[in-house]
């Protein structure tokens, strides 16, 4: 295959990836977007395999077989609740690949056409260094994010004195090592630079709390894109440059939009919680002995069945219980009774961007009834019943009233303004951010304690058995 043809095919693959991003921006077009992405990747892989630079296929075929088998197994077995940590894990692999490619280019530059050992082109050394730094930070940061999401590491901000100074010093040292490496090409400098970047990735993600993890996932997605672009420079591969830039830019834009929606600074995320007060960020809420009103699924069914309008607020607890199908059945029954039912989605509900949208789409919920925070927040004051299922931090009024709270300033769904709130949760424990929810103790809140799916099943049974 000639370079002209391969470049043309790579361009077609790049267009497919652009169409994939466009399709995935909406739940209604997400399936077609996914198909565009698959087509683009198939074209990219086949084009790469047919280039003259490929001398042997045995190792490549084995690698594709192993990777494809692992990917197929994960796709079939993964639970929807584990998607955020799966995304974080995949991000880490992209970063690690960038480090491996840079290391291979360092020891065998001739194969990459960037010079010979100890006489690599200066521009290539800088490209390798940047790709390695971003890749190493992406790898170790994604591993920490995976640990937080999986519960292996505390979801609370893990901070220590002078952490921002330490991060700044490490960053300056790494930049200095890039200059030294570009001048002298010592292999030891390269690996020291890599090790410090790995440490920096850990230190950047540790101080970020659970409430901000969806933004972290989005930002790590951006990092993985820039790491891929770095690989593209090293390999002189136009497609990697295009796709890496697409992922990097789209991830950065999404992170900015989410930060804006949470009243967070994008600099906070990039610099690892910069500006956070360790005294307040690490403070855990004390268990409250305030009285709460306990209710049952039957009471909730009666109230919602006789309401004019109901807003459902899903959260991570719904995902854990896999309650989305039972919830949709409940909503369908209410709709058949003449009740206006809508879903309110917070930008960071769940543990990754769009987590709740994916779950509701899986349950075939009508897209027109799913509304974002800005579109529905003003309606809570005129709503008869709000049904909160497994959400916590995104409904906590402390975000508006308690300046010492780690979630202060984060826009929340104003569910407390509704006439009645039914809050489905396993217990009165704090949310992922470690903050006690003031909504539990409001006069208009009724707590329905139990597994979300079980509660929804009981609601469905009660609604079928009762009249309007």
C-alpha positions as CSV (number, residue, x, y, z in Angstrom):
1,X,0.0,0.0,0.0
2,X,1.4,3.4,-1.0
3,X,1.8,6.2,1.5
4,X,-0.8,8.3,-0.4
5,X,-3.4,5.6,-0.2
6,X,-2.7,4.9,3.5
7,X,-3.0,8.6,4.3
8,X,-6.3,8.8,2.5
9,X,-7.7,5.8,4.4
10,X,-6.4,7.3,7.7
11,X,-8.3,10.5,6.7
12,X,-11.5,8.5,6.2
13,X,-11.0,6.8,9.6
14,X,-10.5,10.2,11.2
15,X,-13.8,11.4,9.7
16,X,-15.5,8.3,11.1
17,X,-14.1,9.2,14.5
18,X,-15.4,12.7,14.2
19,X,-18.8,11.4,13.3
20,X,-18.6,9.0,16.2
21,X,-18.0,11.9,18.6
22,X,-20.9,13.8,17.1
23,X,-23.2,10.8,17.4
24,X,-22.2,10.0,21.0
25,X,-23.1,13.6,22.0
26,X,-26.8,12.6,22.1
27,X,-28.6,9.5,23.5
28,X,-30.8,9.4,20.4
29,X,-27.8,9.1,18.0
30,X,-25.4,7.2,20.3
31,X,-25.9,3.9,18.5
32,X,-25.0,5.3,15.1
33,X,-22.1,7.2,16.7
34,X,-20.8,3.9,18.1
35,X,-21.0,2.3,14.7
36,X,-19.1,5.1,13.1
37,X,-16.4,4.6,15.8
38,X,-16.2,0.8,15.0
39,X,-15.9,1.4,11.3
40,X,-13.2,4.0,11.8
41,X,-11.2,1.6,14.0
42,X,-11.5,-1.3,11.6
43,X,-10.3,0.9,8.7
44,X,-7.4,2.2,10.9
45,X,-6.3,-1.3,11.9
46,X,-6.5,-2.8,8.4
47,X,-4.6,0.2,6.9
48,X,-1.9,-0.1,9.4
49,X,-1.5,-3.9,8.9
50,X,-1.2,-3.3,5.1
51,X,1.6,-0.7,5.3
52,X,5.1,-1.8,4.0
53,X,6.6,-1.1,7.4
54,X,5.0,-4.3,8.8
55,X,7.5,-7.1,8.2
56,X,6.0,-9.9,10.3
57,X,2.4,-10.5,11.3
58,X,2.8,-13.3,13.9
59,X,3.4,-11.1,16.9
60,X,0.7,-8.6,15.8
61,X,-1.9,-11.4,15.3
62,X,-1.1,-12.9,18.7
63,X,-1.5,-9.4,20.3
64,X,-4.8,-8.7,18.6
65,X,-6.1,-12.2,19.6
66,X,-5.2,-11.7,23.2
67,X,-6.4,-8.1,23.4
68,X,-9.6,-8.9,21.5
69,X,-10.4,-11.9,23.7
70,X,-9.9,-9.9,26.9
71,X,-12.0,-7.0,25.5
72,X,-14.8,-9.4,24.5
73,X,-14.8,-11.0,27.9
74,X,-14.9,-7.7,29.7
75,X,-17.7,-6.4,27.4
76,X,-19.8,-9.4,28.2
77,X,-19.2,-9.6,31.9
78,X,-18.8,-6.0,33.0
79,X,-21.7,-4.6,35.1
80,X,-23.1,-1.2,34.4
81,X,-22.0,0.0,37.9
82,X,-18.4,-0.8,37.1
83,X,-18.2,1.2,33.9
84,X,-16.5,4.2,35.5
85,X,-13.6,2.2,36.9
86,X,-13.4,0.3,33.6
87,X,-13.0,3.6,31.7
88,X,-10.3,4.6,34.2
89,X,-8.5,1.3,33.7
90,X,-8.6,1.7,29.9
91,X,-7.2,5.2,30.2
92,X,-4.3,3.9,32.2
93,X,-3.5,1.4,29.4
94,X,-3.3,4.2,26.8
95,X,-0.9,6.1,29.0
96,X,1.2,3.0,29.6
97,X,1.3,2.4,25.8
98,X,2.7,5.9,25.3
99,X,5.5,5.2,27.8
100,X,6.3,1.8,26.2
101,X,6.4,3.3,22.7
102,X,8.7,6.1,23.8
103,X,11.0,3.6,25.5
104,X,11.1,1.5,22.4
105,X,12.0,4.5,20.3
106,X,14.8,5.4,22.8
107,X,16.5,2.0,22.5
108,X,15.8,1.5,18.8
109,X,15.4,4.8,17.1
110,X,16.3,3.5,13.7
111,X,13.1,1.5,13.5
112,X,11.2,4.7,14.0
113,X,13.2,6.8,11.6
114,X,14.2,9.3,14.2
115,X,18.0,8.8,14.1
116,X,20.4,6.3,15.7
117,X,21.2,5.4,19.3
118,X,22.7,8.4,21.2
119,X,22.1,10.6,18.1
120,X,18.3,11.0,18.1
121,X,16.9,14.1,16.6
122,X,16.3,16.8,19.2
123,X,12.7,17.4,18.1
124,X,12.0,13.7,18.5
125,X,13.5,13.7,22.0
126,X,11.1,16.5,23.0
127,X,8.2,14.7,21.5
128,X,9.1,11.4,23.3
129,X,9.5,13.3,26.5
130,X,6.2,15.0,26.4
131,X,4.4,11.8,25.3
132,X,6.1,9.9,28.2
133,X,5.3,12.5,30.8
134,X,1.6,12.8,29.8
135,X,1.4,9.0,29.4
136,X,3.0,8.3,32.8
137,X,0.7,10.8,34.6
138,X,-2.3,9.3,32.8
139,X,-1.3,5.8,33.8
140,X,-0.7,6.4,37.5
141,X,-3.5,8.9,37.9
142,X,-6.0,6.5,36.2
143,X,-4.8,3.7,38.5
144,X,-5.6,5.9,41.5
145,X,-9.0,6.9,40.1
146,X,-9.7,3.2,39.5
147,X,-8.8,2.5,43.2
148,X,-11.1,5.3,44.4
149,X,-14.0,4.2,42.2
150,X,-13.5,0.5,43.1
151,X,-13.4,1.4,46.8
152,X,-9.8,0.2,47.2
153,X,-8.9,3.8,48.1
154,X,-11.0,6.2,50.1
155,X,-13.2,8.5,48.1
156,X,-12.4,11.4,50.4
157,X,-9.7,13.9,49.4
158,X,-6.4,12.6,50.6
159,X,-4.3,15.6,51.4
160,X,-1.0,16.5,53.2
161,X,0.7,19.7,54.1
162,X,2.4,21.6,51.3
163,X,1.1,19.2,48.7
164,X,0.7,21.9,46.0
165,X,4.3,23.0,46.6
166,X,5.5,19.4,46.3
167,X,3.5,19.0,43.0
168,X,4.9,22.3,41.7
169,X,8.5,21.3,42.5
170,X,8.0,17.9,40.9
171,X,6.6,19.6,37.8
172,X,9.6,22.0,37.5
173,X,12.0,19.1,38.0
174,X,10.4,17.0,35.3
175,X,10.5,20.0,32.9
176,X,14.2,20.4,33.7
177,X,14.8,16.8,33.0
178,X,13.2,17.2,29.6
179,X,15.8,19.8,28.8
180,X,18.7,17.7,30.1
181,X,17.5,14.6,28.2
182,X,17.1,16.6,25.0
183,X,20.7,17.8,25.4
184,X,22.5,14.6,26.5
185,X,20.1,11.7,25.7
186,X,21.1,9.8,28.8
187,X,18.8,6.8,29.2
188,X,18.9,7.1,33.0
189,X,17.5,10.7,32.8
190,X,14.6,9.3,30.7
191,X,13.6,6.8,33.3
192,X,14.0,9.2,36.2
193,X,11.7,11.6,34.3
194,X,9.2,8.7,33.8
195,X,9.3,7.7,37.5
196,X,8.7,11.3,38.7
197,X,5.9,11.6,36.3
198,X,4.3,8.5,37.7
199,X,4.6,9.9,41.2
200,X,3.1,13.2,40.0
201,X,0.1,11.4,38.5
202,X,-0.6,9.8,41.9
203,X,-0.2,13.1,43.8
204,X,-2.5,14.9,41.3
205,X,-5.5,12.6,41.8
206,X,-5.3,11.6,45.5
207,X,-6.5,15.0,46.8
208,X,-9.6,15.0,44.5
209,X,-12.7,13.9,46.4
210,X,-15.4,11.5,45.3
211,X,-17.9,14.3,44.4
212,X,-15.4,15.5,41.7
213,X,-14.5,12.0,40.3
214,X,-16.7,12.3,37.2
215,X,-14.7,15.4,36.2
216,X,-11.5,13.5,36.9
217,X,-12.6,10.6,34.6
218,X,-13.3,13.2,31.9
219,X,-9.9,14.9,32.4
220,X,-8.0,11.6,32.3
221,X,-9.8,10.9,29.1
222,X,-8.3,14.1,27.7
223,X,-4.9,13.1,29.0
224,X,-5.1,9.7,27.3
225,X,-5.9,11.5,24.0
226,X,-2.8,13.8,24.3
227,X,-0.7,10.8,25.2
228,X,-2.0,9.1,22.0
229,X,-1.1,12.2,20.0
230,X,2.4,12.0,21.5
231,X,2.7,8.4,20.2
232,X,1.6,9.7,16.8
233,X,4.5,12.1,16.7
234,X,7.0,9.4,17.7
235,X,5.6,7.0,15.1
236,X,4.9,9.7,12.5
237,X,1.4,8.3,12.3
238,X,-1.2,10.8,11.1
239,X,-4.2,8.9,12.4
240,X,-2.9,8.8,15.9
241,X,-2.3,12.5,15.8
242,X,-5.8,13.1,14.6
243,X,-7.6,10.7,17.0
244,X,-5.4,11.8,19.9
245,X,-6.1,15.4,19.3
246,X,-9.9,14.6,19.0
247,X,-10.0,12.7,22.3
248,X,-7.7,15.2,24.0
249,X,-9.7,18.3,22.9
250,X,-13.2,16.8,23.4
251,X,-12.2,15.5,26.9
252,X,-10.9,18.9,27.8
253,X,-14.0,20.6,26.6
254,X,-16.2,18.1,28.5
255,X,-14.2,18.6,31.6
256,X,-14.6,22.4,31.3
257,X,-18.3,22.1,30.8
258,X,-18.6,19.8,33.9
259,X,-16.4,22.1,36.0
260,X,-18.6,25.0,35.0
261,X,-21.7,23.1,36.0
262,X,-20.2,22.2,39.4
263,X,-18.8,25.7,40.1
264,X,-15.3,24.2,40.0
265,X,-12.2,25.6,38.4
266,X,-10.7,23.6,35.6
267,X,-7.3,24.5,37.1
268,X,-8.4,22.7,40.3
269,X,-8.7,19.5,38.4
270,X,-5.5,19.9,36.3
271,X,-3.4,20.8,39.3
272,X,-4.9,18.2,41.6
273,X,-7.4,20.0,43.8
274,X,-5.4,23.2,43.8
275,X,-7.0,25.8,46.1
276,X,-8.8,23.2,48.3
277,X,-8.5,23.8,52.0
278,X,-7.2,20.6,53.4
279,X,-8.8,21.3,56.8
280,X,-12.3,21.3,55.2
281,X,-11.7,18.9,52.3
282,X,-10.6,16.1,54.6
283,X,-13.2,16.7,57.2
284,X,-15.8,13.9,57.5
285,X,-19.3,14.7,58.5
286,X,-20.3,13.6,62.0
287,X,-23.1,11.1,62.2
288,X,-26.3,13.0,62.9
289,X,-28.9,12.0,65.4
290,X,-31.5,14.3,64.0
291,X,-34.9,12.8,63.6
292,X,-36.0,11.5,60.2
293,X,-39.4,10.6,58.8
294,X,-39.5,7.0,57.7
295,X,-41.9,5.8,55.1
296,X,-42.7,2.8,52.9
297,X,-43.0,1.8,49.3
298,X,-46.8,1.6,49.7
299,X,-47.0,5.2,51.0
300,X,-44.8,6.4,48.2
301,X,-47.0,4.6,45.6
302,X,-50.2,6.2,47.1
303,X,-48.7,9.7,47.0
304,X,-47.2,9.4,43.5
305,X,-50.3,7.7,42.1
306,X,-52.4,10.6,43.3
307,X,-50.0,13.3,42.2
308,X,-50.2,15.6,39.2
309,X,-46.5,15.5,38.4
310,X,-43.5,13.5,39.6
311,X,-39.8,14.1,39.1
312,X,-37.4,11.1,39.4
313,X,-33.8,11.8,40.5
314,X,-31.6,8.8,39.8
315,X,-28.1,8.3,41.3
316,X,-25.4,5.8,41.8
317,X,-27.5,3.8,44.2
318,X,-29.9,3.0,41.3
319,X,-26.9,1.7,39.3
320,X,-25.7,-0.5,42.1
321,X,-29.1,-2.1,42.6
322,X,-29.7,-2.3,38.8
323,X,-33.1,-0.7,39.4
324,X,-33.5,1.1,36.1
325,X,-35.8,-1.4,34.5
326,X,-38.1,-1.5,37.6
327,X,-38.0,2.2,37.8
328,X,-39.1,2.6,34.2
329,X,-42.0,0.2,34.8
330,X,-43.0,2.3,37.8
331,X,-42.9,5.4,35.7
332,X,-44.9,3.8,32.9
333,X,-47.7,2.9,35.3
334,X,-47.7,6.4,36.7
335,X,-47.9,7.8,33.2
336,X,-50.8,5.5,32.4
337,X,-52.6,7.0,35.4
338,X,-52.3,10.5,34.0
339,X,-49.3,11.5,36.1
340,X,-46.7,13.6,34.4
341,X,-43.3,11.9,35.0
342,X,-39.9,13.3,34.2
343,X,-36.3,12.4,35.1
344,X,-33.8,15.0,36.4
345,X,-30.2,14.3,35.6
346,X,-27.3,16.1,37.4
347,X,-24.2,16.5,35.3
348,X,-22.1,14.4,37.7
349,X,-24.8,11.9,38.8
350,X,-23.1,8.5,39.1
351,X,-19.3,8.3,38.7
352,X,-18.7,9.3,35.1
353,X,-20.2,11.7,32.6
354,X,-23.5,10.4,31.3
355,X,-23.7,7.5,33.7
356,X,-27.4,7.9,34.5
357,X,-28.2,8.6,30.8
358,X,-26.6,5.3,29.8
359,X,-28.6,3.4,32.4
360,X,-31.9,5.0,31.5
361,X,-31.3,4.4,27.8
362,X,-30.6,0.7,28.6
363,X,-34.0,0.6,30.2
364,X,-35.6,2.2,27.1
365,X,-36.7,5.3,28.9
366,X,-38.1,8.0,26.5
367,X,-35.4,10.5,25.8
368,X,-37.9,13.4,25.9
369,X,-38.6,12.8,29.5
370,X,-35.0,13.0,30.6
371,X,-33.9,16.5,31.4
372,X,-30.7,18.1,32.6
373,X,-30.2,20.2,35.7
374,X,-30.5,23.6,33.9
375,X,-33.7,22.5,32.1
376,X,-35.6,21.2,35.1
377,X,-34.3,22.8,38.3
378,X,-36.8,25.7,38.2
379,X,-39.7,23.1,38.2
380,X,-39.1,21.5,41.6
381,X,-41.0,24.3,43.4
382,X,-44.2,23.4,41.5
383,X,-43.7,19.6,41.7
384,X,-46.0,17.4,43.9
385,X,-43.6,14.5,44.5
386,X,-39.9,14.0,43.9
387,X,-38.6,10.5,43.9
388,X,-34.9,10.4,44.7
389,X,-33.4,6.9,44.1
390,X,-29.9,6.4,45.2
391,X,-28.7,10.0,44.7
392,X,-27.0,11.8,47.5
393,X,-24.4,14.6,47.1
394,X,-26.2,16.0,44.1
395,X,-29.3,16.8,46.2
396,X,-27.6,18.0,49.3
397,X,-28.6,21.5,50.3
398,X,-25.3,21.9,52.2
399,X,-23.8,22.7,48.8
400,X,-25.6,26.0,49.0
401,X,-25.5,26.8,52.7
402,X,-22.4,25.3,54.3
403,X,-19.2,27.1,53.3
404,X,-17.0,24.5,55.1
405,X,-18.5,21.6,53.1
406,X,-16.3,20.0,50.5
407,X,-19.2,20.2,48.0
408,X,-20.0,23.9,48.7
409,X,-20.6,25.8,45.5
410,X,-21.6,22.8,43.5
411,X,-25.0,23.3,41.8
412,X,-27.5,20.8,43.0
413,X,-30.9,19.6,42.1
414,X,-33.3,21.7,44.2
415,X,-35.5,18.8,45.2
416,X,-36.1,20.3,48.7
417,X,-38.4,22.8,47.1
418,X,-40.9,20.1,46.1
419,X,-44.1,19.5,48.1
420,X,-43.0,16.0,49.1
421,X,-39.7,14.1,48.6
422,X,-39.4,10.4,48.9
423,X,-35.7,9.4,49.3
424,X,-34.8,5.8,48.6
425,X,-31.5,4.8,50.1
426,X,-30.0,1.8,51.9
427,X,-29.2,3.8,55.0
428,X,-28.7,7.3,56.3
429,X,-24.9,7.1,55.6
430,X,-23.2,10.0,53.9
431,X,-22.6,10.1,50.1
432,X,-19.5,9.5,48.1
433,X,-18.1,12.8,49.1
434,X,-18.4,11.9,52.8
435,X,-20.9,14.7,53.6
436,X,-24.1,14.2,55.7
437,X,-27.1,15.1,53.6
438,X,-29.3,17.8,55.1
439,X,-32.2,16.7,52.9
440,X,-32.7,13.6,55.0
441,X,-34.0,15.8,57.9
442,X,-36.2,18.2,56.1
443,X,-39.9,18.3,57.1
444,X,-41.1,17.4,53.5
445,X,-38.7,14.4,53.1
446,X,-39.8,10.8,53.7
447,X,-37.0,8.3,53.9
448,X,-37.7,4.9,52.3
449,X,-34.7,2.7,53.5
450,X,-33.9,-0.4,51.5
451,X,-32.5,-1.8,48.2
452,X,-33.5,0.5,45.3
453,X,-34.7,-2.4,43.1
454,X,-36.6,-4.0,45.8
455,X,-38.3,-0.7,46.7
456,X,-39.2,-0.1,43.0
457,X,-40.6,-3.6,42.7
458,X,-42.8,-3.0,45.8
459,X,-43.9,0.3,44.3
460,X,-44.9,-1.4,41.0
461,X,-46.9,-4.0,42.9
462,X,-48.6,-1.4,45.0
463,X,-49.4,0.8,42.0
464,X,-50.9,-2.1,40.1
465,X,-53.0,-3.0,43.0
466,X,-54.3,0.4,43.7
467,X,-56.5,2.9,41.9
468,X,-55.8,6.5,41.0
